[in-house]
């Protein structure tokens, strides 16, 4: 029998969280009749958002141009976690569902604004396996802490989380190195100093 291994699904990750508190696994994320299953899914998604907000090789893009609508307004994609406006352009922030200039509070633009750097929120299944594993282990540790409260019963410890993070961070470092970025060439602040 040939068993094909596939990346961790969101359902499998939720079941990791449930297993960490001794609960039975579930078979469907949409039919959560169990309070712990609902809490586990919400914890996993919250940790995923927290981790992704830091910005990694898989969820960032450089030089993004927004689209203006007929009124000159920008309705930014809802999956943007954070952005850095293009150098020399007007400041930009996302407020609610609109892109605005925080200094003038204007939400109308004469030309399409650009960002030098955008961090995106991705669905769990779109993440690389090292990120999925780290998020699942971190979420499981936090979930068991909030539900059980006793470190005597812990299945996942800070050491497990640290090991998962090291694998995840190494993949990020490998990718960043392969792209030729480092703290000197990949930093806008350092570039500003070198360009003086």
Secondary structure, 3 states (H helix, E strand, C coil): CCCCCCCCCHHHHHHHHHHHCCCCCCCCCCCCCCHHHHHHHHHHHHHHHHHHHCCCCCCEEEEEECCECCCCEECCCCCEEEEEECCCCCCCEEECCEEECCCCCCCECCCCCEEEEEEECCCHHHCCHHHHHHHHHHHHHHHHHHHHCCHHHCCCCHHHHHHHHHHHHHHHHHHHHHCCCCCCCCCHHHHHHHCC
